Amino acid sequence: MAAKLKTELVQLRLTPLEKEKLKTLADQNQKSLSDYIRWLIDRESLKSN
């Protein structure tokens, strides 16, 4: 039985500098930009709880 993933649509507002920093991190660590965005969302949700 396949696991069902929960997905949510979120909207982020990043400054051009923030976006460039995320792109640089993604390139350095060979991860996708979406991986870092997910990490940011998870981190922010933990802060709010």
C-alpha positions in Angstrom: 0.0 0.0 0.0 1.5 3.3 -1.1 1.8 6.1 1.5 -0.3 9.1 0.8 1.6 12.4 1.0 0.1 15.5 2.3 0.7 18.5 0.1 -0.1 22.2 0.6 0.2 25.1 -1.7 2.2 27.9 0.0 3.3 31.3 -1.3 6.6 32.8 -0.3 7.9 36.3 -0.8 11.7 36.4 -1.1 13.8 39.4 -1.8 16.2 39.1 -4.7 19.1 38.7 -2.3 17.3 36.0 -0.3 16.6 34.1 -3.5 20.2 34.4 -4.7 21.4 33.1 -1.3 19.1 30.1 -1.6 20.3 29.4 -5.2 23.9 29.6 -4.1 23.3 27.2 -1.2 21.4 24.8 -3.5 24.3 24.8 -6.0 27.0 24.3 -3.3 25.2 21.4 -1.7 23.8 19.9 -4.9 20.2 20.1 -3.6 17.2 21.6 -5.3 15.9 25.1 -4.6 12.6 23.5 -3.6 14.4 21.4 -0.9 15.6 24.6 0.7 12.2 26.2 0.4 10.6 23.2 2.2 13.3 23.5 4.9 12.4 27.2 5.4 8.7 26.4 5.6 9.3 23.6 8.2 11.6 25.9 10.2 9.1 28.7 10.3 6.2 26.4 11.2 8.3 25.1 14.2 8.9 28.6 15.3 5.2 29.5 15.3 4.3 26.4 17.5 
